[in-house]
Amino acid sequence: MKNIKTPKTIVYLRRDDSREYGKLYMSFYEGSALEHYSRNPFLTLEFQCDRENVGWYGLHIEIRRDGADAMIHATKLAAPLLAKIQETKRNSPGEIMSAIKAPHWTEDGRCHKWMPIEDVQGPELKRYMSWTDGNCCVSTMAENEDDAKTNLLKEFAALIAKNTYRDYADKMGEWIVAGKPVKHDHYSRCPDTTPTAELLKPFKSQAEEPLVPALPQAEEAVAA
C-alpha cells in the first residue's frame, strides 16, 4: 500500500436515502487526528432532498464535543469553513465542496486506515487475521487464506532483514508456518467508494448546480 500524506482537513461523505427522502452527511475531520481511536468530526453538515422539490435544502450544522476545551478547539477549526459556506450562493453540497476544497477520504476498515476514495482497493480483498497463544494479532489484506499467509510471511521476513521487531517477526512466522489458522475477518468490509459527484446528486438537481466539485490539486491536498 502506497504512502499517502495526510491533508490538514478531509471530508467524509455519506448518503442515507429512503424511498422518498435523501440525506447527505458531510463530516470534516482534522487530518492529524485521523489515527486517534477516539477521533470525531469537528464539523458535520446534514442536507435533505425529496422527490418533489428541486435540489438540496434544510442544511443542519453540528459541532459536538465533550468538554469546553474540545469544543473551543473544534469551533476554531470550523470557523474558517463556515465562513466559506456563508459565501456560497445556495449553501448546496456542490458549492461547499468547491469552496472548501477538502479532499474526499474514507476509512477502510480492512486495514484501519484513512485514504482518498480513489485509493481504496477492490472488494475482492478481505481482511485476514491470526493470533498467537500470547494473544498477539496480525492482519493483512488478501483474496484468500493462502495469499494472506504469503503476505504475512513476506512482511515478517522484511522485518527480520531490517532487524526490526525481530523476536516478534520470528515468533509470528513460526506460528503461521506451523499451520496455525489465518482467519477471514467477516466484520471488516470494503467501504463505500461511490464517486464524489454521485454522492452530491439530489433526487432532482438544478442545471447550475456544480455536481462535480473543483477538487484540490495534489499540492493542496497533501499540505500538512
C-alpha positions, -999 to +999 in steps of 0.1 A: +000+000+000+015+034-010+024+060+015-002+089+014+004+122+030-024+134+052-041+167+044-048+193+071-086+187+066-105+159+049-142+154+043-161+121+046-194+119+027-223+095+035-257+091+019-287+078+038-316+077+013-351+063+018-378+059-008-390+095-006-362+114+011-325+117+005-300+127+032-263+136+028-239+139+057-207+159+051-183+154+080-150+172+083-120+157+102-087+172+113-061+153+094-037+150+123-064+133+144-074+105+119-052+079+136-066+086+170-090+059+182-114+085+197-115+107+166-147+125+157-155+151+130-151+187+142-180+197+119-209+179+103-233+192+077-266+175+070-286+181+039-320+168+028-338+164-005-370+148-017-386+137-050-410+166-052-386+196-048-355+206-067-321+204-051-309+201-015-325+220+014-326+220+052-289+225+059-283+214+095-249+222+111-235+203+141-204+208+162-203+182+190-175+178+216-171+166+251-158+193+274-152+230+270-116+228+257-125+203+230-155+225+219-133+256+217-108+237+196-135+223+173-151+258+168-117+273+159-113+246+132-149+250+119-149+289+118-130+293+085-150+266+068-183+281+080-172+315+066-166+299+032-200+282+034-217+315+042-202+330+010-218+303-013-250+312-032-273+284-020-252+265+006-255+234-016-231+204-012-215+210-046-209+247-039-195+239-004-171+212-017-159+236-044-154+264-018-137+244+009-116+222-014-112+194+012-103+160-004-129+132-001-115+105+021-129+074+038-118+048+063-110+013+050-119-010+079-100-039+064-067-021+072-080+005+096-065+034+075-080+066+061-073+073+025-087+090-007-117+071-020-099+065-053-071+047-035-093+021-018-085-013-031-113-035-046-139-056-026-122-088-037-096-082-010-106-093+025-090-089+059-073-120+074-061-122+109-040-146+130-034-149+168-006-165+188-011-181+222+000-149+237-030-132+220-008-112+196-027-103+165-015-097+129-036-090+099-033-084+061-055-079+031-057-107+005-082-126-017-078-159+001-062-176+031-031-188+012-024-154-002-028-139+033-002-164+047+022-155+019+017-118+026+023-121+063+054-142+059+068-116+035+062-089+060+079-109+088+109-116+065+113-079+058+112-071+095+138-097+102+160-084+074+158-049+088+164-063+123+132-046+134+109-064+159+130-095+151+118-116+180+081-107+172+086-115+135+103-148+142+076-159+166+047-149+142+065-165+112+069-198+131+033-196+142+020-194+107+044-219+092+033-244+118-001-243+103-020-221+127-051-206+111-053-172+094-090-164+095-112-142+074-125-112+094-161-111+082-168-078+100-143-057+081-155-049+046-147-026+017-160+009+023-184+028+000-164+042-029-192+059-047-176+089-067-180+123-051-202+137-078-227+108-075-230+113-037-237+150-042-266+145-066-300+152-051-331+134-065-338+165-086-309+188-095-307+224-108-289+229-141-264+254-125-256+231-096-219+222-096-223+185-091-186+179-098-167+200-073-134+216-080-113+191-060-079+203-047-048+199-067-022+174-055-001+200-038-031+214-020-045+180-009-013+169+007-005+202+025+002+195+062 
